[in-house]
Amino acid sequence: MNATWRKWADRYAALSRREQLLIAAAVIACVGFLLLTAWVDPATKRAAALRAQMAGQQTELGALQAQVGSLKAQLHDPDAANRKALEELQARLAGIDSEIGNLDDKLVPPQRMGKVLQTVLARHRGLALVSLRTLAPQPLLATSVEKAAAEKSVVAIRRENIWRHGLEIRVAGSYADLLAYVAELERAPQRLLMGGMALKVTTWPRSELTLTVYTLSRERDWLAV
């Protein structure tokens, strides 16, 4: 090893000053390149990876902050959804309250429906009562009731609804008597709203009329027939 080193040293010493400087510069460049490859480049890669990691953490932090903001809003007003549903329903009711108020004096109250039907029927001696049954009340704002039930505010919504109360009456008689009966119901000062109507001939000239009538009320329950 020493002999080889002395051989290279002698050859270097035999070179001119300019050649010695060129070789020294080349050696320094090689050493610098090796140092860059072994130390500087890995450090650059580590810095780039660290920057990417920090960017990912910043994105994750932003998402967490958004979730925290949403949770804070819910904790601040947990009943906001229920109140909003109730306010929307009350706004809809306010829009039709005037119309319902005008109908209060024109429509037969639910508890008097059966009596009205039978009183008018008694004036048509050619007719006979076959059956009279109460229909289940139906909310006109059914969608809002279902939505409120899902949000646990159904009790309040039920108090703020409009209910359709109906009766189904079946009477038998001649076609002319049945027609006169329906016409008198339609002319009554306090009206019943007409629903379905079906006529069936049993034994001529006797027919059977199935008539559905209804009225509107802010109350769900009433004294059924």
PyMOL CGO cylinders between C-alpha atoms (Angstrom):
from pymol import cmd
from pymol.cgo import CYLINDER

trace = [
    CYLINDER, 0.00, 0.00, 0.00, 2.83, 2.43, 0.90, 0.3, 1, 1, 1, 1, 1, 1,
    CYLINDER, 2.83, 2.43, 0.90, 4.69, 1.59, -2.32, 0.3, 1, 1, 1, 1, 1, 1,
    CYLINDER, 4.69, 1.59, -2.32, 1.59, 2.29, -4.36, 0.3, 1, 1, 1, 1, 1, 1,
    CYLINDER, 1.59, 2.29, -4.36, 1.00, 5.56, -2.56, 0.3, 1, 1, 1, 1, 1, 1,
    CYLINDER, 1.00, 5.56, -2.56, 4.64, 6.65, -3.09, 0.3, 1, 1, 1, 1, 1, 1,
    CYLINDER, 4.64, 6.65, -3.09, 4.35, 5.72, -6.77, 0.3, 1, 1, 1, 1, 1, 1,
    CYLINDER, 4.35, 5.72, -6.77, 1.24, 7.94, -7.18, 0.3, 1, 1, 1, 1, 1, 1,
    CYLINDER, 1.24, 7.94, -7.18, 2.89, 10.70, -5.12, 0.3, 1, 1, 1, 1, 1, 1,
    CYLINDER, 2.89, 10.70, -5.12, 5.98, 10.65, -7.33, 0.3, 1, 1, 1, 1, 1, 1,
    CYLINDER, 5.98, 10.65, -7.33, 3.90, 10.79, -10.48, 0.3, 1, 1, 1, 1, 1, 1,
    CYLINDER, 3.90, 10.79, -10.48, 1.87, 13.71, -9.01, 0.3, 1, 1, 1, 1, 1, 1,
    CYLINDER, 1.87, 13.71, -9.01, 5.10, 15.54, -8.10, 0.3, 1, 1, 1, 1, 1, 1,
    CYLINDER, 5.10, 15.54, -8.10, 6.38, 15.09, -11.64, 0.3, 1, 1, 1, 1, 1, 1,
    CYLINDER, 6.38, 15.09, -11.64, 3.40, 16.95, -13.05, 0.3, 1, 1, 1, 1, 1, 1,
    CYLINDER, 3.40, 16.95, -13.05, 3.41, 20.63, -13.82, 0.3, 1, 1, 1, 1, 1, 1,
    CYLINDER, 3.41, 20.63, -13.82, 1.89, 23.12, -11.42, 0.3, 1, 1, 1, 1, 1, 1,
    CYLINDER, 1.89, 23.12, -11.42, -1.16, 23.58, -13.67, 0.3, 1, 1, 1, 1, 1, 1,
    CYLINDER, -1.16, 23.58, -13.67, -1.77, 19.80, -13.93, 0.3, 1, 1, 1, 1, 1, 1,
    CYLINDER, -1.77, 19.80, -13.93, -1.46, 19.45, -10.15, 0.3, 1, 1, 1, 1, 1, 1,
    CYLINDER, -1.46, 19.45, -10.15, -4.12, 22.16, -9.65, 0.3, 1, 1, 1, 1, 1, 1,
    CYLINDER, -4.12, 22.16, -9.65, -6.49, 20.49, -12.11, 0.3, 1, 1, 1, 1, 1, 1,
    CYLINDER, -6.49, 20.49, -12.11, -6.13, 17.10, -10.40, 0.3, 1, 1, 1, 1, 1, 1,
    CYLINDER, -6.13, 17.10, -10.40, -6.64, 18.68, -6.95, 0.3, 1, 1, 1, 1, 1, 1,
    CYLINDER, -6.64, 18.68, -6.95, -9.80, 20.43, -8.18, 0.3, 1, 1, 1, 1, 1, 1,
    CYLINDER, -9.80, 20.43, -8.18, -11.13, 17.16, -9.62, 0.3, 1, 1, 1, 1, 1, 1,
    CYLINDER, -11.13, 17.16, -9.62, -10.48, 15.33, -6.35, 0.3, 1, 1, 1, 1, 1, 1,
    CYLINDER, -10.48, 15.33, -6.35, -12.23, 18.07, -4.35, 0.3, 1, 1, 1, 1, 1, 1,
    CYLINDER, -12.23, 18.07, -4.35, -15.22, 17.93, -6.74, 0.3, 1, 1, 1, 1, 1, 1,
    CYLINDER, -15.22, 17.93, -6.74, -15.48, 14.15, -6.34, 0.3, 1, 1, 1, 1, 1, 1,
    CYLINDER, -15.48, 14.15, -6.34, -15.31, 14.43, -2.57, 0.3, 1, 1, 1, 1, 1, 1,
    CYLINDER, -15.31, 14.43, -2.57, -17.98, 17.17, -2.63, 0.3, 1, 1, 1, 1, 1, 1,
    CYLINDER, -17.98, 17.17, -2.63, -20.25, 15.06, -4.82, 0.3, 1, 1, 1, 1, 1, 1,
    CYLINDER, -20.25, 15.06, -4.82, -19.88, 12.09, -2.51, 0.3, 1, 1, 1, 1, 1, 1,
    CYLINDER, -19.88, 12.09, -2.51, -20.69, 14.27, 0.52, 0.3, 1, 1, 1, 1, 1, 1,
    CYLINDER, -20.69, 14.27, 0.52, -23.77, 15.70, -1.27, 0.3, 1, 1, 1, 1, 1, 1,
    CYLINDER, -23.77, 15.70, -1.27, -24.99, 12.23, -2.14, 0.3, 1, 1, 1, 1, 1, 1,
    CYLINDER, -24.99, 12.23, -2.14, -24.34, 10.80, 1.30, 0.3, 1, 1, 1, 1, 1, 1,
    CYLINDER, -24.34, 10.80, 1.30, -25.61, 13.66, 3.49, 0.3, 1, 1, 1, 1, 1, 1,
    CYLINDER, -25.61, 13.66, 3.49, -27.26, 16.62, 1.75, 0.3, 1, 1, 1, 1, 1, 1,
    CYLINDER, -27.26, 16.62, 1.75, -29.60, 14.68, -0.59, 0.3, 1, 1, 1, 1, 1, 1,
    CYLINDER, -29.60, 14.68, -0.59, -31.12, 12.44, 2.17, 0.3, 1, 1, 1, 1, 1, 1,
    CYLINDER, -31.12, 12.44, 2.17, -31.64, 15.54, 4.30, 0.3, 1, 1, 1, 1, 1, 1,
    CYLINDER, -31.64, 15.54, 4.30, -33.50, 17.22, 1.41, 0.3, 1, 1, 1, 1, 1, 1,
    CYLINDER, -33.50, 17.22, 1.41, -35.70, 14.17, 0.97, 0.3, 1, 1, 1, 1, 1, 1,
    CYLINDER, -35.70, 14.17, 0.97, -36.45, 14.08, 4.69, 0.3, 1, 1, 1, 1, 1, 1,
    CYLINDER, -36.45, 14.08, 4.69, -37.38, 17.76, 4.62, 0.3, 1, 1, 1, 1, 1, 1,
    CYLINDER, -37.38, 17.76, 4.62, -39.75, 17.20, 1.67, 0.3, 1, 1, 1, 1, 1, 1,
    CYLINDER, -39.75, 17.20, 1.67, -41.40, 14.26, 3.45, 0.3, 1, 1, 1, 1, 1, 1,
    CYLINDER, -41.40, 14.26, 3.45, -41.78, 16.36, 6.59, 0.3, 1, 1, 1, 1, 1, 1,
    CYLINDER, -41.78, 16.36, 6.59, -43.42, 19.17, 4.62, 0.3, 1, 1, 1, 1, 1, 1,
    CYLINDER, -43.42, 19.17, 4.62, -45.88, 16.69, 3.04, 0.3, 1, 1, 1, 1, 1, 1,
    CYLINDER, -45.88, 16.69, 3.04, -46.69, 15.26, 6.47, 0.3, 1, 1, 1, 1, 1, 1,
    CYLINDER, -46.69, 15.26, 6.47, -47.31, 18.74, 7.86, 0.3, 1, 1, 1, 1, 1, 1,
    CYLINDER, -47.31, 18.74, 7.86, -49.63, 19.57, 4.95, 0.3, 1, 1, 1, 1, 1, 1,
    CYLINDER, -49.63, 19.57, 4.95, -51.66, 16.40, 5.61, 0.3, 1, 1, 1, 1, 1, 1,
    CYLINDER, -51.66, 16.40, 5.61, -51.90, 17.23, 9.30, 0.3, 1, 1, 1, 1, 1, 1,
    CYLINDER, -51.90, 17.23, 9.30, -53.09, 20.75, 8.45, 0.3, 1, 1, 1, 1, 1, 1,
    CYLINDER, -53.09, 20.75, 8.45, -55.89, 19.29, 6.27, 0.3, 1, 1, 1, 1, 1, 1,
    CYLINDER, -55.89, 19.29, 6.27, -56.89, 16.86, 9.02, 0.3, 1, 1, 1, 1, 1, 1,
    CYLINDER, -56.89, 16.86, 9.02, -56.87, 19.66, 11.58, 0.3, 1, 1, 1, 1, 1, 1,
    CYLINDER, -56.87, 19.66, 11.58, -59.17, 21.75, 9.38, 0.3, 1, 1, 1, 1, 1, 1,
    CYLINDER, -59.17, 21.75, 9.38, -61.66, 18.87, 9.12, 0.3, 1, 1, 1, 1, 1, 1,
    CYLINDER, -61.66, 18.87, 9.12, -61.59, 18.34, 12.89, 0.3, 1, 1, 1, 1, 1, 1,
    CYLINDER, -61.59, 18.34, 12.89, -62.19, 22.04, 13.50, 0.3, 1, 1, 1, 1, 1, 1,
    CYLINDER, -62.19, 22.04, 13.50, -65.24, 21.93, 11.20, 0.3, 1, 1, 1, 1, 1, 1,
    CYLINDER, -65.24, 21.93, 11.20, -66.62, 18.94, 13.13, 0.3, 1, 1, 1, 1, 1, 1,
    CYLINDER, -66.62, 18.94, 13.13, -66.03, 20.69, 16.44, 0.3, 1, 1, 1, 1, 1, 1,
    CYLINDER, -66.03, 20.69, 16.44, -67.89, 23.75, 15.12, 0.3, 1, 1, 1, 1, 1, 1,
    CYLINDER, -67.89, 23.75, 15.12, -70.84, 21.62, 14.09, 0.3, 1, 1, 1, 1, 1, 1,
    CYLINDER, -70.84, 21.62, 14.09, -70.94, 19.85, 17.46, 0.3, 1, 1, 1, 1, 1, 1,
    CYLINDER, -70.94, 19.85, 17.46, -70.80, 23.17, 19.28, 0.3, 1, 1, 1, 1, 1, 1,
    CYLINDER, -70.80, 23.17, 19.28, -73.76, 24.43, 17.26, 0.3, 1, 1, 1, 1, 1, 1,
    CYLINDER, -73.76, 24.43, 17.26, -75.78, 21.31, 18.13, 0.3, 1, 1, 1, 1, 1, 1,
    CYLINDER, -75.78, 21.31, 18.13, -74.89, 21.56, 21.80, 0.3, 1, 1, 1, 1, 1, 1,
    CYLINDER, -74.89, 21.56, 21.80, -75.78, 25.24, 21.80, 0.3, 1, 1, 1, 1, 1, 1,
    CYLINDER, -75.78, 25.24, 21.80, -79.32, 24.61, 20.49, 0.3, 1, 1, 1, 1, 1, 1,
    CYLINDER, -79.32, 24.61, 20.49, -80.26, 20.90, 20.50, 0.3, 1, 1, 1, 1, 1, 1,
    CYLINDER, -80.26, 20.90, 20.50, -83.96, 21.66, 19.88, 0.3, 1, 1, 1, 1, 1, 1,
    CYLINDER, -83.96, 21.66, 19.88, -83.40, 23.83, 16.81, 0.3, 1, 1, 1, 1, 1, 1,
    CYLINDER, -83.40, 23.83, 16.81, -84.63, 21.16, 14.38, 0.3, 1, 1, 1, 1, 1, 1,
    CYLINDER, -84.63, 21.16, 14.38, -87.82, 20.58, 16.39, 0.3, 1, 1, 1, 1, 1, 1,
    CYLINDER, -87.82, 20.58, 16.39, -88.54, 24.28, 16.66, 0.3, 1, 1, 1, 1, 1, 1,
    CYLINDER, -88.54, 24.28, 16.66, -87.93, 24.79, 12.98, 0.3, 1, 1, 1, 1, 1, 1,
    CYLINDER, -87.93, 24.79, 12.98, -90.42, 22.04, 12.08, 0.3, 1, 1, 1, 1, 1, 1,
    CYLINDER, -90.42, 22.04, 12.08, -93.01, 23.56, 14.42, 0.3, 1, 1, 1, 1, 1, 1,
    CYLINDER, -93.01, 23.56, 14.42, -92.45, 27.07, 13.05, 0.3, 1, 1, 1, 1, 1, 1,
    CYLINDER, -92.45, 27.07, 13.05, -92.87, 25.85, 9.47, 0.3, 1, 1, 1, 1, 1, 1,
    CYLINDER, -92.87, 25.85, 9.47, -96.15, 24.14, 10.35, 0.3, 1, 1, 1, 1, 1, 1,
    CYLINDER, -96.15, 24.14, 10.35, -97.42, 27.18, 12.22, 0.3, 1, 1, 1, 1, 1, 1,
    CYLINDER, -97.42, 27.18, 12.22, -96.61, 29.35, 9.21, 0.3, 1, 1, 1, 1, 1, 1,
    CYLINDER, -96.61, 29.35, 9.21, -98.63, 27.03, 6.97, 0.3, 1, 1, 1, 1, 1, 1,
    CYLINDER, -98.63, 27.03, 6.97, -101.52, 27.08, 9.42, 0.3, 1, 1, 1, 1, 1, 1,
    CYLINDER, -101.52, 27.08, 9.42, -101.45, 30.87, 9.58, 0.3, 1, 1, 1, 1, 1, 1,
    CYLINDER, -101.45, 30.87, 9.58, -101.90, 30.97, 5.83, 0.3, 1, 1, 1, 1, 1, 1,
    CYLINDER, -101.90, 30.97, 5.83, -105.13, 28.95, 5.94, 0.3, 1, 1, 1, 1, 1, 1,
    CYLINDER, -105.13, 28.95, 5.94, -106.49, 30.04, 9.33, 0.3, 1, 1, 1, 1, 1, 1,
    CYLINDER, -106.49, 30.04, 9.33, -108.59, 32.79, 7.77, 0.3, 1, 1, 1, 1, 1, 1,
    CYLINDER, -108.59, 32.79, 7.77, -110.18, 30.34, 5.33, 0.3, 1, 1, 1, 1, 1, 1,
    CYLINDER, -110.18, 30.34, 5.33, -110.95, 27.83, 8.08, 0.3, 1, 1, 1, 1, 1, 1,
    CYLINDER, -110.95, 27.83, 8.08, -112.37, 30.62, 10.22, 0.3, 1, 1, 1, 1, 1, 1,
    CYLINDER, -112.37, 30.62, 10.22, -114.75, 31.58, 7.42, 0.3, 1, 1, 1, 1, 1, 1,
    CYLINDER, -114.75, 31.58, 7.42, -115.84, 27.94, 7.10, 0.3, 1, 1, 1, 1, 1, 1,
    CYLINDER, -115.84, 27.94, 7.10, -116.56, 27.49, 10.81, 0.3, 1, 1, 1, 1, 1, 1,
    CYLINDER, -116.56, 27.49, 10.81, -120.03, 29.02, 10.44, 0.3, 1, 1, 1, 1, 1, 1,
    CYLINDER, -120.03, 29.02, 10.44, -120.70, 27.29, 7.14, 0.3, 1, 1, 1, 1, 1, 1,
    CYLINDER, -120.70, 27.29, 7.14, -119.68, 23.71, 7.96, 0.3, 1, 1, 1, 1, 1, 1,
    CYLINDER, -119.68, 23.71, 7.96, -121.56, 21.30, 10.19, 0.3, 1, 1, 1, 1, 1, 1,
    CYLINDER, -121.56, 21.30, 10.19, -119.57, 20.60, 13.39, 0.3, 1, 1, 1, 1, 1, 1,
    CYLINDER, -119.57, 20.60, 13.39, -118.29, 16.99, 13.55, 0.3, 1, 1, 1, 1, 1, 1,
    CYLINDER, -118.29, 16.99, 13.55, -120.49, 16.08, 16.52, 0.3, 1, 1, 1, 1, 1, 1,
    CYLINDER, -120.49, 16.08, 16.52, -123.66, 17.11, 14.62, 0.3, 1, 1, 1, 1, 1, 1,
    CYLINDER, -123.66, 17.11, 14.62, -122.97, 15.30, 11.35, 0.3, 1, 1, 1, 1, 1, 1,
    CYLINDER, -122.97, 15.30, 11.35, -124.93, 12.16, 12.17, 0.3, 1, 1, 1, 1, 1, 1,
    CYLINDER, -124.93, 12.16, 12.17, -127.93, 14.10, 13.46, 0.3, 1, 1, 1, 1, 1, 1,
    CYLINDER, -127.93, 14.10, 13.46, -128.04, 16.29, 10.34, 0.3, 1, 1, 1, 1, 1, 1,
    CYLINDER, -128.04, 16.29, 10.34, -127.96, 13.27, 8.04, 0.3, 1, 1, 1, 1, 1, 1,
    CYLINDER, -127.96, 13.27, 8.04, -130.73, 11.51, 9.91, 0.3, 1, 1, 1, 1, 1, 1,
    CYLINDER, -130.73, 11.51, 9.91, -132.88, 14.65, 10.32, 0.3, 1, 1, 1, 1, 1, 1,
    CYLINDER, -132.88, 14.65, 10.32, -132.83, 15.28, 6.58, 0.3, 1, 1, 1, 1, 1, 1,
    CYLINDER, -132.83, 15.28, 6.58, -133.44, 11.58, 5.94, 0.3, 1, 1, 1, 1, 1, 1,
    CYLINDER, -133.44, 11.58, 5.94, -136.56, 11.68, 8.13, 0.3, 1, 1, 1, 1, 1, 1,
    CYLINDER, -136.56, 11.68, 8.13, -138.11, 14.23, 5.75, 0.3, 1, 1, 1, 1, 1, 1,
    CYLINDER, -138.11, 14.23, 5.75, -137.79, 11.80, 2.85, 0.3, 1, 1, 1, 1, 1, 1,
    CYLINDER, -137.79, 11.80, 2.85, -140.25, 9.09, 3.84, 0.3, 1, 1, 1, 1, 1, 1,
    CYLINDER, -140.25, 9.09, 3.84, -139.51, 7.01, 0.77, 0.3, 1, 1, 1, 1, 1, 1,
    CYLINDER, -139.51, 7.01, 0.77, -135.97, 6.36, 1.95, 0.3, 1, 1, 1, 1, 1, 1,
    CYLINDER, -135.97, 6.36, 1.95, -134.68, 3.88, 4.52, 0.3, 1, 1, 1, 1, 1, 1,
    CYLINDER, -134.68, 3.88, 4.52, -131.43, 3.98, 6.48, 0.3, 1, 1, 1, 1, 1, 1,
    CYLINDER, -131.43, 3.98, 6.48, -129.25, 0.92, 5.80, 0.3, 1, 1, 1, 1, 1, 1,
    CYLINDER, -129.25, 0.92, 5.80, -126.13, 1.85, 7.78, 0.3, 1, 1, 1, 1, 1, 1,
    CYLINDER, -126.13, 1.85, 7.78, -124.23, 4.78, 9.22, 0.3, 1, 1, 1, 1, 1, 1,
    CYLINDER, -124.23, 4.78, 9.22, -120.61, 4.53, 10.30, 0.3, 1, 1, 1, 1, 1, 1,
    CYLINDER, -120.61, 4.53, 10.30, -117.87, 6.88, 11.43, 0.3, 1, 1, 1, 1, 1, 1,
    CYLINDER, -117.87, 6.88, 11.43, -114.64, 7.14, 9.47, 0.3, 1, 1, 1, 1, 1, 1,
    CYLINDER, -114.64, 7.14, 9.47, -111.28, 7.63, 11.14, 0.3, 1, 1, 1, 1, 1, 1,
    CYLINDER, -111.28, 7.63, 11.14, -110.19, 11.30, 11.31, 0.3, 1, 1, 1, 1, 1, 1,
    CYLINDER, -110.19, 11.30, 11.31, -107.46, 12.24, 8.86, 0.3, 1, 1, 1, 1, 1, 1,
    CYLINDER, -107.46, 12.24, 8.86, -104.94, 15.08, 9.33, 0.3, 1, 1, 1, 1, 1, 1,
    CYLINDER, -104.94, 15.08, 9.33, -104.74, 17.41, 6.36, 0.3, 1, 1, 1, 1, 1, 1,
    CYLINDER, -104.74, 17.41, 6.36, -101.13, 18.18, 7.26, 0.3, 1, 1, 1, 1, 1, 1,
    CYLINDER, -101.13, 18.18, 7.26, -100.09, 14.53, 7.49, 0.3, 1, 1, 1, 1, 1, 1,
    CYLINDER, -100.09, 14.53, 7.49, -96.56, 15.13, 6.15, 0.3, 1, 1, 1, 1, 1, 1,
    CYLINDER, -96.56, 15.13, 6.15, -95.80, 17.61, 8.92, 0.3, 1, 1, 1, 1, 1, 1,
    CYLINDER, -95.80, 17.61, 8.92, -97.18, 15.24, 11.55, 0.3, 1, 1, 1, 1, 1, 1,
    CYLINDER, -97.18, 15.24, 11.55, -94.93, 12.40, 10.38, 0.3, 1, 1, 1, 1, 1, 1,
    CYLINDER, -94.93, 12.40, 10.38, -91.93, 14.69, 10.25, 0.3, 1, 1, 1, 1, 1, 1,
    CYLINDER, -91.93, 14.69, 10.25, -92.61, 16.00, 13.73, 0.3, 1, 1, 1, 1, 1, 1,
    CYLINDER, -92.61, 16.00, 13.73, -93.09, 12.49, 15.09, 0.3, 1, 1, 1, 1, 1, 1,
    CYLINDER, -93.09, 12.49, 15.09, -89.65, 11.57, 13.82, 0.3, 1, 1, 1, 1, 1, 1,
    CYLINDER, -89.65, 11.57, 13.82, -88.29, 14.62, 15.64, 0.3, 1, 1, 1, 1, 1, 1,
    CYLINDER, -88.29, 14.62, 15.64, -90.20, 13.81, 18.86, 0.3, 1, 1, 1, 1, 1, 1,
    CYLINDER, -90.20, 13.81, 18.86, -92.51, 16.83, 18.74, 0.3, 1, 1, 1, 1, 1, 1,
    CYLINDER, -92.51, 16.83, 18.74, -95.65, 15.03, 17.58, 0.3, 1, 1, 1, 1, 1, 1,
    CYLINDER, -95.65, 15.03, 17.58, -97.76, 16.19, 20.52, 0.3, 1, 1, 1, 1, 1, 1,
    CYLINDER, -97.76, 16.19, 20.52, -97.30, 19.84, 19.64, 0.3, 1, 1, 1, 1, 1, 1,
    CYLINDER, -97.30, 19.84, 19.64, -97.94, 19.15, 15.96, 0.3, 1, 1, 1, 1, 1, 1,
    CYLINDER, -97.94, 19.15, 15.96, -101.16, 17.25, 16.65, 0.3, 1, 1, 1, 1, 1, 1,
    CYLINDER, -101.16, 17.25, 16.65, -102.49, 20.32, 18.44, 0.3, 1, 1, 1, 1, 1, 1,
    CYLINDER, -102.49, 20.32, 18.44, -101.69, 22.44, 15.40, 0.3, 1, 1, 1, 1, 1, 1,
    CYLINDER, -101.69, 22.44, 15.40, -103.41, 20.42, 12.69, 0.3, 1, 1, 1, 1, 1, 1,
    CYLINDER, -103.41, 20.42, 12.69, -106.66, 20.45, 10.75, 0.3, 1, 1, 1, 1, 1, 1,
    CYLINDER, -106.66, 20.45, 10.75, -108.67, 17.25, 10.84, 0.3, 1, 1, 1, 1, 1, 1,
    CYLINDER, -108.67, 17.25, 10.84, -111.08, 15.80, 8.30, 0.3, 1, 1, 1, 1, 1, 1,
    CYLINDER, -111.08, 15.80, 8.30, -113.98, 13.99, 10.02, 0.3, 1, 1, 1, 1, 1, 1,
    CYLINDER, -113.98, 13.99, 10.02, -116.17, 11.79, 7.86, 0.3, 1, 1, 1, 1, 1, 1,
    CYLINDER, -116.17, 11.79, 7.86, -119.27, 9.62, 7.93, 0.3, 1, 1, 1, 1, 1, 1,
    CYLINDER, -119.27, 9.62, 7.93, -120.43, 6.96, 5.50, 0.3, 1, 1, 1, 1, 1, 1,
    CYLINDER, -120.43, 6.96, 5.50, -124.20, 6.62, 5.16, 0.3, 1, 1, 1, 1, 1, 1,
    CYLINDER, -124.20, 6.62, 5.16, -126.10, 4.04, 3.12, 0.3, 1, 1, 1, 1, 1, 1,
    CYLINDER, -126.10, 4.04, 3.12, -129.73, 4.68, 2.28, 0.3, 1, 1, 1, 1, 1, 1,
    CYLINDER, -129.73, 4.68, 2.28, -132.17, 2.80, 0.08, 0.3, 1, 1, 1, 1, 1, 1,
    CYLINDER, -132.17, 2.80, 0.08, -135.11, 4.06, -2.01, 0.3, 1, 1, 1, 1, 1, 1,
    CYLINDER, -135.11, 4.06, -2.01, -136.09, 5.21, -5.47, 0.3, 1, 1, 1, 1, 1, 1,
    CYLINDER, -136.09, 5.21, -5.47, -133.62, 7.12, -7.62, 0.3, 1, 1, 1, 1, 1, 1,
    CYLINDER, -133.62, 7.12, -7.62, -135.77, 10.27, -7.43, 0.3, 1, 1, 1, 1, 1, 1,
    CYLINDER, -135.77, 10.27, -7.43, -135.92, 10.15, -3.60, 0.3, 1, 1, 1, 1, 1, 1,
    CYLINDER, -135.92, 10.15, -3.60, -132.17, 9.56, -3.35, 0.3, 1, 1, 1, 1, 1, 1,
    CYLINDER, -132.17, 9.56, -3.35, -131.48, 12.49, -5.67, 0.3, 1, 1, 1, 1, 1, 1,
    CYLINDER, -131.48, 12.49, -5.67, -133.76, 14.75, -3.62, 0.3, 1, 1, 1, 1, 1, 1,
    CYLINDER, -133.76, 14.75, -3.62, -131.99, 13.70, -0.41, 0.3, 1, 1, 1, 1, 1, 1,
    CYLINDER, -131.99, 13.70, -0.41, -128.54, 14.59, -1.75, 0.3, 1, 1, 1, 1, 1, 1,
    CYLINDER, -128.54, 14.59, -1.75, -129.87, 17.89, -3.16, 0.3, 1, 1, 1, 1, 1, 1,
    CYLINDER, -129.87, 17.89, -3.16, -131.26, 18.92, 0.24, 0.3, 1, 1, 1, 1, 1, 1,
    CYLINDER, -131.26, 18.92, 0.24, -127.96, 18.13, 1.95, 0.3, 1, 1, 1, 1, 1, 1,
    CYLINDER, -127.96, 18.13, 1.95, -126.17, 20.35, -0.56, 0.3, 1, 1, 1, 1, 1, 1,
    CYLINDER, -126.17, 20.35, -0.56, -128.62, 23.25, 0.03, 0.3, 1, 1, 1, 1, 1, 1,
    CYLINDER, -128.62, 23.25, 0.03, -128.37, 23.17, 3.83, 0.3, 1, 1, 1, 1, 1, 1,
    CYLINDER, -128.37, 23.17, 3.83, -127.24, 26.45, 5.51, 0.3, 1, 1, 1, 1, 1, 1,
    CYLINDER, -127.24, 26.45, 5.51, -124.50, 24.53, 7.33, 0.3, 1, 1, 1, 1, 1, 1,
    CYLINDER, -124.50, 24.53, 7.33, -122.98, 22.26, 4.77, 0.3, 1, 1, 1, 1, 1, 1,
    CYLINDER, -122.98, 22.26, 4.77, -121.41, 18.85, 4.73, 0.3, 1, 1, 1, 1, 1, 1,
    CYLINDER, -121.41, 18.85, 4.73, -118.63, 18.40, 2.20, 0.3, 1, 1, 1, 1, 1, 1,
    CYLINDER, -118.63, 18.40, 2.20, -119.30, 15.63, -0.27, 0.3, 1, 1, 1, 1, 1, 1,
    CYLINDER, -119.30, 15.63, -0.27, -116.82, 12.81, -0.67, 0.3, 1, 1, 1, 1, 1, 1,
    CYLINDER, -116.82, 12.81, -0.67, -117.40, 9.53, -2.47, 0.3, 1, 1, 1, 1, 1, 1,
    CYLINDER, -117.40, 9.53, -2.47, -120.79, 8.55, -3.86, 0.3, 1, 1, 1, 1, 1, 1,
    CYLINDER, -120.79, 8.55, -3.86, -121.85, 5.14, -5.22, 0.3, 1, 1, 1, 1, 1, 1,
    CYLINDER, -121.85, 5.14, -5.22, -125.27, 4.07, -6.48, 0.3, 1, 1, 1, 1, 1, 1,
    CYLINDER, -125.27, 4.07, -6.48, -126.31, 0.42, -6.78, 0.3, 1, 1, 1, 1, 1, 1,
    CYLINDER, -126.31, 0.42, -6.78, -129.63, -0.87, -8.14, 0.3, 1, 1, 1, 1, 1, 1,
    CYLINDER, -129.63, -0.87, -8.14, -130.91, -3.65, -5.89, 0.3, 1, 1, 1, 1, 1, 1,
    CYLINDER, -130.91, -3.65, -5.89, -134.47, -4.47, -6.96, 0.3, 1, 1, 1, 1, 1, 1,
    CYLINDER, -134.47, -4.47, -6.96, -135.91, -2.05, -9.48, 0.3, 1, 1, 1, 1, 1, 1,
    CYLINDER, -135.91, -2.05, -9.48, -137.06, 0.65, -8.86, 0.3, 1, 1, 1, 1, 1, 1,
    CYLINDER, -137.06, 0.65, -8.86, -135.25, 0.45, -5.51, 0.3, 1, 1, 1, 1, 1, 1,
    CYLINDER, -135.25, 0.45, -5.51, -131.62, 1.54, -5.38, 0.3, 1, 1, 1, 1, 1, 1,
    CYLINDER, -131.62, 1.54, -5.38, -129.02, 1.84, -2.65, 0.3, 1, 1, 1, 1, 1, 1,
    CYLINDER, -129.02, 1.84, -2.65, -126.83, 4.94, -2.28, 0.3, 1, 1, 1, 1, 1, 1,
    CYLINDER, -126.83, 4.94, -2.28, -123.53, 4.90, -0.38, 0.3, 1, 1, 1, 1, 1, 1,
    CYLINDER, -123.53, 4.90, -0.38, -122.55, 8.48, 0.41, 0.3, 1, 1, 1, 1, 1, 1,
    CYLINDER, -122.55, 8.48, 0.41, -119.42, 9.76, 2.17, 0.3, 1, 1, 1, 1, 1, 1,
    CYLINDER, -119.42, 9.76, 2.17, -119.63, 13.21, 3.73, 0.3, 1, 1, 1, 1, 1, 1,
    CYLINDER, -119.63, 13.21, 3.73, -117.10, 15.06, 5.84, 0.3, 1, 1, 1, 1, 1, 1,
    CYLINDER, -117.10, 15.06, 5.84, -116.38, 18.27, 7.68, 0.3, 1, 1, 1, 1, 1, 1,
    CYLINDER, -116.38, 18.27, 7.68, -113.26, 20.02, 8.99, 0.3, 1, 1, 1, 1, 1, 1,
    CYLINDER, -113.26, 20.02, 8.99, -112.18, 20.77, 12.55, 0.3, 1, 1, 1, 1, 1, 1,
    CYLINDER, -112.18, 20.77, 12.55, -109.13, 21.85, 14.54, 0.3, 1, 1, 1, 1, 1, 1,
    CYLINDER, -109.13, 21.85, 14.54, -109.97, 19.09, 17.06, 0.3, 1, 1, 1, 1, 1, 1,
    CYLINDER, -109.97, 19.09, 17.06, -108.93, 15.50, 16.44, 0.3, 1, 1, 1, 1, 1, 1,
    CYLINDER, -108.93, 15.50, 16.44, -111.43, 13.80, 18.75, 0.3, 1, 1, 1, 1, 1, 1,
    CYLINDER, -111.43, 13.80, 18.75, -115.20, 14.15, 18.71, 0.3, 1, 1, 1, 1, 1, 1,
    CYLINDER, -115.20, 14.15, 18.71, -118.24, 12.19, 19.81, 0.3, 1, 1, 1, 1, 1, 1,
    CYLINDER, -118.24, 12.19, 19.81, -118.71, 9.52, 17.15, 0.3, 1, 1, 1, 1, 1, 1,
    CYLINDER, -118.71, 9.52, 17.15, -122.06, 8.03, 16.17, 0.3, 1, 1, 1, 1, 1, 1,
]
cmd.load_cgo(trace, "trace")
